[in-house]
Amino acid sequence: MKTQSTDTHPDIERVQVDMLRKAGAAERVRLARSLSQSVMQMSWNAIRNANPGASEEEVKILFVALNYGEALGDALRAYLADRIPVR
């Protein structure tokens, strides 16, 4: 098996791949969702750290702009600015 990672020892990578192969579909989905959530949380934290005065709404807009493009971020910002506040 050709290794996929330059920073993981080949023996360890073989063990990881074997564990993934043995895991059921539900476990693989759980692992993928967990990894996705962790990456998103790290991204939000990085945005907060880079923009210490930003509100949570602005952090979320910046997240959209960085991950899905400036145009969508700008459209979201405009949409949110035009919304009617809920009382």
Biopython code that builds the backbone (N, CA, C, O; Angstrom):
import numpy as np
from Bio.PDB.StructureBuilder import StructureBuilder

atoms = [
    (1, "MET", "N", (0.841, -1.183, 0.000)),
    (1, "MET", "CA", (0.000, 0.000, 0.000)),
    (1, "MET", "C", (0.880, 1.238, 0.000)),
    (1, "MET", "O", (1.787, 1.359, 0.824)),
    (2, "LYS", "N", (0.618, 2.152, -0.916)),
    (2, "LYS", "CA", (1.345, 3.409, -0.963)),
    (2, "LYS", "C", (0.798, 4.333, 0.129)),
    (2, "LYS", "O", (-0.417, 4.456, 0.284)),
    (3, "THR", "N", (1.681, 4.976, 0.880)),
    (3, "THR", "CA", (1.224, 5.851, 1.951)),
    (3, "THR", "C", (0.590, 7.110, 1.373)),
    (3, "THR", "O", (0.965, 7.577, 0.298)),
    (4, "GLN", "N", (-0.369, 7.644, 2.102)),
    (4, "GLN", "CA", (-1.093, 8.836, 1.681)),
    (4, "GLN", "C", (-0.618, 10.079, 2.412)),
    (4, "GLN", "O", (-0.863, 11.196, 1.955)),
    (5, "SER", "N", (0.052, 9.905, 3.529)),
    (5, "SER", "CA", (0.432, 11.019, 4.377)),
    (5, "SER", "C", (1.940, 11.070, 4.561)),
    (5, "SER", "O", (2.572, 10.056, 4.858)),
    (6, "THR", "N", (2.510, 12.244, 4.383)),
    (6, "THR", "CA", (3.956, 12.381, 4.545)),
    (6, "THR", "C", (4.369, 12.509, 6.008)),
    (6, "THR", "O", (5.542, 12.327, 6.333)),
    (7, "ASP", "N", (3.424, 12.819, 6.896)),
    (7, "ASP", "CA", (3.795, 13.021, 8.293)),
    (7, "ASP", "C", (3.328, 11.891, 9.216)),
    (7, "ASP", "O", (3.366, 12.035, 10.438)),
    (8, "THR", "N", (2.893, 10.780, 8.644)),
    (8, "THR", "CA", (2.455, 9.636, 9.436)),
    (8, "THR", "C", (3.282, 8.418, 9.037)),
    (8, "THR", "O", (3.434, 8.113, 7.854)),
    (9, "HIS", "N", (3.806, 7.737, 10.030)),
    (9, "HIS", "CA", (4.603, 6.544, 9.780)),
    (9, "HIS", "C", (3.751, 5.524, 9.023)),
    (9, "HIS", "O", (2.574, 5.353, 9.341)),
    (10, "PRO", "N", (4.323, 4.846, 8.030)),
    (10, "PRO", "CA", (3.545, 3.879, 7.232)),
    (10, "PRO", "C", (2.851, 2.798, 8.063)),
    (10, "PRO", "O", (1.734, 2.398, 7.736)),
    (11, "ASP", "N", (3.492, 2.321, 9.127)),
    (11, "ASP", "CA", (2.857, 1.298, 9.972)),
    (11, "ASP", "C", (1.605, 1.848, 10.654)),
    (11, "ASP", "O", (0.587, 1.162, 10.745)),
    (12, "ILE", "N", (1.686, 3.073, 11.123)),
    (12, "ILE", "CA", (0.547, 3.706, 11.785)),
    (12, "ILE", "C", (-0.571, 3.947, 10.770)),
    (12, "ILE", "O", (-1.748, 3.743, 11.066)),
    (13, "GLU", "N", (-0.189, 4.379, 9.586)),
    (13, "GLU", "CA", (-1.194, 4.612, 8.545)),
    (13, "GLU", "C", (-1.914, 3.314, 8.197)),
    (13, "GLU", "O", (-3.127, 3.321, 7.987)),
    (14, "ARG", "N", (-1.189, 2.206, 8.133)),
    (14, "ARG", "CA", (-1.819, 0.911, 7.845)),
    (14, "ARG", "C", (-2.844, 0.556, 8.926)),
    (14, "ARG", "O", (-3.930, 0.062, 8.626)),
    (15, "VAL", "N", (-2.484, 0.814, 10.180)),
    (15, "VAL", "CA", (-3.413, 0.538, 11.284)),
    (15, "VAL", "C", (-4.664, 1.421, 11.149)),
    (15, "VAL", "O", (-5.784, 0.942, 11.329)),
    (16, "GLN", "N", (-4.469, 2.708, 10.832)),
    (16, "GLN", "CA", (-5.611, 3.616, 10.673)),
    (16, "GLN", "C", (-6.528, 3.156, 9.543)),
    (16, "GLN", "O", (-7.747, 3.116, 9.707)),
    (17, "VAL", "N", (-5.952, 2.814, 8.416)),
    (17, "VAL", "CA", (-6.748, 2.371, 7.266)),
    (17, "VAL", "C", (-7.474, 1.081, 7.605)),
    (17, "VAL", "O", (-8.640, 0.918, 7.246)),
    (18, "ASP", "N", (-6.810, 0.167, 8.287)),
    (18, "ASP", "CA", (-7.442, -1.087, 8.677)),
    (18, "ASP", "C", (-8.622, -0.826, 9.615)),
    (18, "ASP", "O", (-9.674, -1.450, 9.474)),
    (19, "MET", "N", (-8.458, 0.072, 10.552)),
    (19, "MET", "CA", (-9.548, 0.406, 11.486)),
    (19, "MET", "C", (-10.733, 1.020, 10.734)),
    (19, "MET", "O", (-11.887, 0.712, 11.034)),
    (20, "LEU", "N", (-10.449, 1.879, 9.767)),
    (20, "LEU", "CA", (-11.536, 2.477, 8.983)),
    (20, "LEU", "C", (-12.264, 1.427, 8.151)),
    (20, "LEU", "O", (-13.488, 1.465, 8.020)),
    (21, "ARG", "N", (-11.509, 0.502, 7.598)),
    (21, "ARG", "CA", (-12.138, -0.564, 6.806)),
    (21, "ARG", "C", (-13.034, -1.440, 7.674)),
    (21, "ARG", "O", (-14.087, -1.892, 7.222)),
    (22, "LYS", "N", (-12.627, -1.680, 8.904)),
    (22, "LYS", "CA", (-13.400, -2.528, 9.805)),
    (22, "LYS", "C", (-14.604, -1.802, 10.400)),
    (22, "LYS", "O", (-15.576, -2.439, 10.806)),
    (23, "ALA", "N", (-14.544, -0.487, 10.452)),
    (23, "ALA", "CA", (-15.655, 0.280, 11.016)),
    (23, "ALA", "C", (-16.869, 0.180, 10.095)),
    (23, "ALA", "O", (-16.737, 0.110, 8.873)),
    (24, "GLY", "N", (-18.020, 0.176, 10.692)),
    (24, "GLY", "CA", (-19.247, 0.147, 9.895)),
    (24, "GLY", "C", (-19.510, 1.503, 9.258)),
    (24, "GLY", "O", (-18.838, 2.490, 9.557)),
    (25, "ALA", "N", (-20.488, 1.531, 8.387)),
    (25, "ALA", "CA", (-20.833, 2.766, 7.674)),
    (25, "ALA", "C", (-21.226, 3.865, 8.660)),
    (25, "ALA", "O", (-20.816, 5.015, 8.502)),
    (26, "ALA", "N", (-22.012, 3.520, 9.667)),
    (26, "ALA", "CA", (-22.456, 4.523, 10.642)),
    (26, "ALA", "C", (-21.264, 5.141, 11.371)),
    (26, "ALA", "O", (-21.235, 6.349, 11.603)),
    (27, "GLU", "N", (-20.295, 4.325, 11.729)),
    (27, "GLU", "CA", (-19.106, 4.836, 12.431)),
    (27, "GLU", "C", (-18.280, 5.735, 11.518)),
    (27, "GLU", "O", (-17.761, 6.758, 11.964)),
    (28, "ARG", "N", (-18.152, 5.364, 10.244)),
    (28, "ARG", "CA", (-17.405, 6.208, 9.300)),
    (28, "ARG", "C", (-18.101, 7.551, 9.101)),
    (28, "ARG", "O", (-17.442, 8.587, 9.007)),
    (29, "VAL", "N", (-19.422, 7.536, 9.037)),
    (29, "VAL", "CA", (-20.179, 8.791, 8.916)),
    (29, "VAL", "C", (-19.991, 9.630, 10.170)),
    (29, "VAL", "O", (-19.790, 10.842, 10.080)),
    (30, "ARG", "N", (-20.055, 8.997, 11.345)),
    (30, "ARG", "CA", (-19.861, 9.723, 12.600)),
    (30, "ARG", "C", (-18.484, 10.380, 12.632)),
    (30, "ARG", "O", (-18.352, 11.538, 13.031)),
    (31, "LEU", "N", (-17.469, 9.646, 12.216)),
    (31, "LEU", "CA", (-16.108, 10.186, 12.189)),
    (31, "LEU", "C", (-15.991, 11.363, 11.214)),
    (31, "LEU", "O", (-15.349, 12.367, 11.520)),
    (32, "ALA", "N", (-16.608, 11.233, 10.058)),
    (32, "ALA", "CA", (-16.564, 12.309, 9.066)),
    (32, "ALA", "C", (-17.273, 13.556, 9.590)),
    (32, "ALA", "O", (-16.774, 14.670, 9.433)),
    (33, "ARG", "N", (-18.427, 13.369, 10.206)),
    (33, "ARG", "CA", (-19.161, 14.519, 10.771)),
    (33, "ARG", "C", (-18.362, 15.174, 11.882)),
    (33, "ARG", "O", (-18.315, 16.401, 11.977)),
    (34, "SER", "N", (-17.744, 14.376, 12.709)),
    (34, "SER", "CA", (-16.942, 14.913, 13.806)),
    (34, "SER", "C", (-15.758, 15.720, 13.272)),
    (34, "SER", "O", (-15.462, 16.806, 13.772)),
    (35, "LEU", "N", (-15.094, 15.189, 12.267)),
    (35, "LEU", "CA", (-13.969, 15.899, 11.663)),
    (35, "LEU", "C", (-14.436, 17.211, 11.036)),
    (35, "LEU", "O", (-13.786, 18.243, 11.199)),
    (36, "SER", "N", (-15.558, 17.174, 10.321)),
    (36, "SER", "CA", (-16.093, 18.388, 9.705)),
    (36, "SER", "C", (-16.419, 19.439, 10.757)),
    (36, "SER", "O", (-16.093, 20.614, 10.590)),
    (37, "GLN", "N", (-17.066, 19.013, 11.844)),
    (37, "GLN", "CA", (-17.410, 19.950, 12.916)),
    (37, "GLN", "C", (-16.151, 20.536, 13.543)),
    (37, "GLN", "O", (-16.110, 21.730, 13.838)),
    (38, "SER", "N", (-15.135, 19.723, 13.750)),
    (38, "SER", "CA", (-13.881, 20.217, 14.331)),
    (38, "SER", "C", (-13.218, 21.254, 13.423)),
    (38, "SER", "O", (-12.735, 22.282, 13.897)),
    (39, "VAL", "N", (-13.196, 20.982, 12.134)),
    (39, "VAL", "CA", (-12.581, 21.914, 11.181)),
    (39, "VAL", "C", (-13.354, 23.223, 11.146)),
    (39, "VAL", "O", (-12.749, 24.295, 11.116)),
    (40, "MET", "N", (-14.684, 23.154, 11.150)),
    (40, "MET", "CA", (-15.487, 24.375, 11.151)),
    (40, "MET", "C", (-15.243, 25.183, 12.425)),
    (40, "MET", "O", (-15.118, 26.407, 12.368)),
    (41, "GLN", "N", (-15.176, 24.511, 13.564)),
    (41, "GLN", "CA", (-14.942, 25.202, 14.830)),
    (41, "GLN", "C", (-13.569, 25.880, 14.828)),
    (41, "GLN", "O", (-13.433, 27.007, 15.305)),
    (42, "MET", "N", (-12.560, 25.203, 14.297)),
    (42, "MET", "CA", (-11.227, 25.818, 14.207)),
    (42, "MET", "C", (-11.252, 27.028, 13.283)),
    (42, "MET", "O", (-10.588, 28.030, 13.552)),
    (43, "SER", "N", (-12.009, 26.942, 12.204)),
    (43, "SER", "CA", (-12.132, 28.058, 11.275)),
    (43, "SER", "C", (-12.795, 29.252, 11.955)),
    (43, "SER", "O", (-12.304, 30.376, 11.850)),
    (44, "TRP", "N", (-13.921, 29.014, 12.659)),
    (44, "TRP", "CA", (-14.591, 30.101, 13.364)),
    (44, "TRP", "C", (-13.666, 30.726, 14.408)),
    (44, "TRP", "O", (-13.630, 31.948, 14.549)),
    (45, "ASN", "N", (-12.923, 29.901, 15.137)),
    (45, "ASN", "CA", (-11.997, 30.426, 16.142)),
    (45, "ASN", "C", (-10.896, 31.264, 15.505)),
    (45, "ASN", "O", (-10.512, 32.299, 16.050)),
    (46, "ALA", "N", (-10.385, 30.828, 14.358)),
    (46, "ALA", "CA", (-9.354, 31.596, 13.656)),
    (46, "ALA", "C", (-9.913, 32.943, 13.192)),
    (46, "ALA", "O", (-9.225, 33.961, 13.267)),
    (47, "ILE", "N", (-11.148, 32.949, 12.717)),
    (47, "ILE", "CA", (-11.778, 34.203, 12.286)),
    (47, "ILE", "C", (-11.962, 35.129, 13.486)),
    (47, "ILE", "O", (-11.683, 36.324, 13.396)),
    (48, "ARG", "N", (-12.431, 34.581, 14.608)),
    (48, "ARG", "CA", (-12.587, 35.397, 15.832)),
    (48, "ARG", "C", (-11.247, 35.984, 16.269)),
    (48, "ARG", "O", (-11.170, 37.158, 16.629)),
    (49, "ASN", "N", (-10.199, 35.172, 16.238)),
    (49, "ASN", "CA", (-8.873, 35.653, 16.651)),
    (49, "ASN", "C", (-8.338, 36.728, 15.717)),
    (49, "ASN", "O", (-7.677, 37.666, 16.163)),
    (50, "ALA", "N", (-8.618, 36.599, 14.427)),
    (50, "ALA", "CA", (-8.142, 37.582, 13.446)),
    (50, "ALA", "C", (-8.986, 38.852, 13.449)),
    (50, "ALA", "O", (-8.549, 39.889, 12.950)),
    (51, "ASN", "N", (-10.197, 38.777, 14.011)),
    (51, "ASN", "CA", (-11.127, 39.915, 14.030)),
    (51, "ASN", "C", (-11.699, 40.057, 15.441)),
    (51, "ASN", "O", (-12.880, 39.788, 15.658)),
    (52, "PRO", "N", (-10.871, 40.477, 16.403)),
    (52, "PRO", "CA", (-11.292, 40.452, 17.805)),
    (52, "PRO", "C", (-12.516, 41.315, 18.127)),
    (52, "PRO", "O", (-13.216, 41.033, 19.100)),
    (53, "GLY", "N", (-12.790, 42.343, 17.349)),
    (53, "GLY", "CA", (-13.944, 43.191, 17.627)),
    (53, "GLY", "C", (-15.202, 42.783, 16.895)),
    (53, "GLY", "O", (-16.235, 43.439, 17.031)),
    (54, "ALA", "N", (-15.137, 41.716, 16.125)),
    (54, "ALA", "CA", (-16.277, 41.311, 15.296)),
    (54, "ALA", "C", (-17.373, 40.669, 16.147)),
    (54, "ALA", "O", (-17.095, 39.923, 17.085)),
    (55, "SER", "N", (-18.618, 40.976, 15.801)),
    (55, "SER", "CA", (-19.754, 40.324, 16.454)),
    (55, "SER", "C", (-19.843, 38.881, 15.940)),
    (55, "SER", "O", (-19.197, 38.510, 14.960)),
    (56, "GLU", "N", (-20.663, 38.080, 16.630)),
    (56, "GLU", "CA", (-20.857, 36.699, 16.173)),
    (56, "GLU", "C", (-21.480, 36.679, 14.782)),
    (56, "GLU", "O", (-21.153, 35.816, 13.967)),
    (57, "GLU", "N", (-22.376, 37.625, 14.507)),
    (57, "GLU", "CA", (-22.976, 37.694, 13.173)),
    (57, "GLU", "C", (-21.907, 37.976, 12.124)),
    (57, "GLU", "O", (-21.899, 37.354, 11.062)),
    (58, "GLU", "N", (-21.007, 38.908, 12.416)),
    (58, "GLU", "CA", (-19.944, 39.234, 11.462)),
    (58, "GLU", "C", (-18.988, 38.054, 11.288)),
    (58, "GLU", "O", (-18.512, 37.808, 10.180)),
    (59, "VAL", "N", (-18.703, 37.329, 12.354)),
    (59, "VAL", "CA", (-17.853, 36.136, 12.255)),
    (59, "VAL", "C", (-18.483, 35.130, 11.302)),
    (59, "VAL", "O", (-17.792, 34.525, 10.482)),
    (60, "LYS", "N", (-19.795, 34.953, 11.413)),
    (60, "LYS", "CA", (-20.484, 33.996, 10.540)),
    (60, "LYS", "C", (-20.481, 34.473, 9.089)),
    (60, "LYS", "O", (-20.342, 33.666, 8.170)),
    (61, "ILE", "N", (-20.634, 35.783, 8.881)),
    (61, "ILE", "CA", (-20.578, 36.330, 7.526)),
    (61, "ILE", "C", (-19.177, 36.137, 6.948)),
    (61, "ILE", "O", (-19.033, 35.751, 5.788)),
    (62, "LEU", "N", (-18.153, 36.403, 7.745)),
    (62, "LEU", "CA", (-16.778, 36.203, 7.289)),
    (62, "LEU", "C", (-16.520, 34.730, 6.966)),
    (62, "LEU", "O", (-15.820, 34.418, 6.002)),
    (63, "PHE", "N", (-17.079, 33.833, 7.764)),
    (63, "PHE", "CA", (-16.947, 32.402, 7.500)),
    (63, "PHE", "C", (-17.519, 32.065, 6.124)),
    (63, "PHE", "O", (-16.892, 31.357, 5.336)),
    (64, "VAL", "N", (-18.719, 32.580, 5.845)),
    (64, "VAL", "CA", (-19.355, 32.329, 4.548)),
    (64, "VAL", "C", (-18.493, 32.902, 3.430)),
    (64, "VAL", "O", (-18.263, 32.233, 2.423)),
    (65, "ALA", "N", (-18.013, 34.136, 3.595)),
    (65, "ALA", "CA", (-17.200, 34.776, 2.560)),
    (65, "ALA", "C", (-15.913, 33.999, 2.298)),
    (65, "ALA", "O", (-15.517, 33.823, 1.146)),
    (66, "LEU", "N", (-15.268, 33.542, 3.348)),
    (66, "LEU", "CA", (-14.002, 32.818, 3.192)),
    (66, "LEU", "C", (-14.188, 31.433, 2.577)),
    (66, "LEU", "O", (-13.337, 30.966, 1.821)),
    (67, "ASN", "N", (-15.300, 30.780, 2.901)),
    (67, "ASN", "CA", (-15.506, 29.406, 2.447)),
    (67, "ASN", "C", (-16.320, 29.271, 1.171)),
    (67, "ASN", "O", (-16.185, 28.293, 0.437)),
    (68, "TYR", "N", (-17.168, 30.264, 0.913)),
    (68, "TYR", "CA", (-18.068, 30.149, -0.242)),
    (68, "TYR", "C", (-17.944, 31.320, -1.213)),
    (68, "TYR", "O", (-18.633, 31.361, -2.232)),
    (69, "GLY", "N", (-17.064, 32.274, -0.897)),
    (69, "GLY", "CA", (-16.812, 33.375, -1.814)),
    (69, "GLY", "C", (-17.327, 34.714, -1.293)),
    (69, "GLY", "O", (-18.320, 34.796, -0.570)),
    (70, "GLU", "N", (-16.604, 35.756, -1.694)),
    (70, "GLU", "CA", (-16.949, 37.114, -1.272)),
    (70, "GLU", "C", (-18.357, 37.505, -1.714)),
    (70, "GLU", "O", (-19.078, 38.164, -0.964)),
    (71, "ALA", "N", (-18.754, 37.106, -2.921)),
    (71, "ALA", "CA", (-20.073, 37.491, -3.432)),
    (71, "ALA", "C", (-21.182, 36.981, -2.512)),
    (71, "ALA", "O", (-22.120, 37.714, -2.200)),
    (72, "LEU", "N", (-21.074, 35.732, -2.080)),
    (72, "LEU", "CA", (-22.098, 35.180, -1.190)),
    (72, "LEU", "C", (-22.032, 35.844, 0.180)),
    (72, "LEU", "O", (-23.066, 36.104, 0.795)),
    (73, "GLY", "N", (-20.825, 36.118, 0.659)),
    (73, "GLY", "CA", (-20.685, 36.830, 1.931)),
    (73, "GLY", "C", (-21.309, 38.212, 1.868)),
    (73, "GLY", "O", (-21.998, 38.629, 2.798)),
    (74, "ASP", "N", (-21.070, 38.928, 0.771)),
    (74, "ASP", "CA", (-21.662, 40.253, 0.594)),
    (74, "ASP", "C", (-23.181, 40.171, 0.492)),
    (74, "ASP", "O", (-23.892, 41.005, 1.053)),
    (75, "ALA", "N", (-23.679, 39.159, -0.228)),
    (75, "ALA", "CA", (-25.126, 38.979, -0.356)),
    (75, "ALA", "C", (-25.755, 38.668, 1.000)),
    (75, "ALA", "O", (-26.834, 39.173, 1.313)),
    (76, "LEU", "N", (-25.098, 37.852, 1.795)),
    (76, "LEU", "CA", (-25.600, 37.535, 3.128)),
    (76, "LEU", "C", (-25.611, 38.780, 4.003)),
    (76, "LEU", "O", (-26.586, 39.032, 4.712)),
    (77, "ARG", "N", (-24.541, 39.554, 3.960)),
    (77, "ARG", "CA", (-24.461, 40.790, 4.736)),
    (77, "ARG", "C", (-25.608, 41.737, 4.350)),
    (77, "ARG", "O", (-26.247, 42.320, 5.226)),
    (78, "ALA", "N", (-25.869, 41.891, 3.047)),
    (78, "ALA", "CA", (-26.946, 42.763, 2.581)),
    (78, "ALA", "C", (-28.309, 42.225, 3.021)),
    (78, "ALA", "O", (-29.167, 42.988, 3.465)),
    (79, "TYR", "N", (-28.502, 40.926, 2.898)),
    (79, "TYR", "CA", (-29.768, 40.312, 3.312)),
    (79, "TYR", "C", (-30.010, 40.557, 4.800)),
    (79, "TYR", "O", (-31.108, 40.943, 5.200)),
    (80, "LEU", "N", (-28.987, 40.332, 5.610)),
    (80, "LEU", "CA", (-29.149, 40.506, 7.052)),
    (80, "LEU", "C", (-29.379, 41.969, 7.421)),
    (80, "LEU", "O", (-30.106, 42.257, 8.373)),
    (81, "ALA", "N", (-28.777, 42.886, 6.688)),
    (81, "ALA", "CA", (-28.967, 44.319, 6.953)),
    (81, "ALA", "C", (-30.393, 44.750, 6.633)),
    (81, "ALA", "O", (-30.918, 45.666, 7.265)),
    (82, "ASP", "N", (-31.030, 44.096, 5.653)),
    (82, "ASP", "CA", (-32.377, 44.458, 5.236)),
    (82, "ASP", "C", (-33.492, 43.757, 6.006)),
    (82, "ASP", "O", (-34.662, 44.102, 5.838)),
    (83, "ARG", "N", (-33.159, 42.798, 6.833)),
    (83, "ARG", "CA", (-34.197, 42.037, 7.513)),
    (83, "ARG", "C", (-34.912, 42.898, 8.565)),
    (83, "ARG", "O", (-34.363, 43.863, 9.095)),
    (84, "ILE", "N", (-36.119, 42.514, 8.830)),
    (84, "ILE", "CA", (-36.910, 43.215, 9.847)),
    (84, "ILE", "C", (-36.612, 42.568, 11.182)),
    (84, "ILE", "O", (-36.739, 41.352, 11.320)),
    (85, "PRO", "N", (-36.212, 43.368, 12.180)),
    (85, "PRO", "CA", (-35.906, 42.776, 13.491)),
    (85, "PRO", "C", (-37.146, 42.111, 14.102)),
    (85, "PRO", "O", (-38.249, 42.652, 14.034)),
    (86, "VAL", "N", (-36.950, 40.946, 14.691)),
    (86, "VAL", "CA", (-38.034, 40.232, 15.362)),
    (86, "VAL", "C", (-38.141, 40.771, 16.767)),
    (86, "VAL", "O", (-37.142, 40.921, 17.470)),
    (87, "ARG", "N", (-39.384, 41.066, 17.176)),
    (87, "ARG", "CA", (-39.587, 41.609, 18.543)),
    (87, "ARG", "C", (-40.170, 40.580, 19.442)),
    (87, "ARG", "O", (-40.408, 40.851, 20.619)),
]
sb = StructureBuilder()
sb.init_structure("model")
sb.init_model(0)
sb.init_chain("A")
sb.init_seg("    ")
for serial, (resi, resn, name, xyz) in enumerate(atoms, 1):
    if name == "N":
        sb.init_residue(resn, " ", resi, " ")
    sb.init_atom(name, np.array(xyz, "f"), 0.0, 1.0, " ", f" {name:<3s}", serial, name[0])
structure = sb.get_structure()
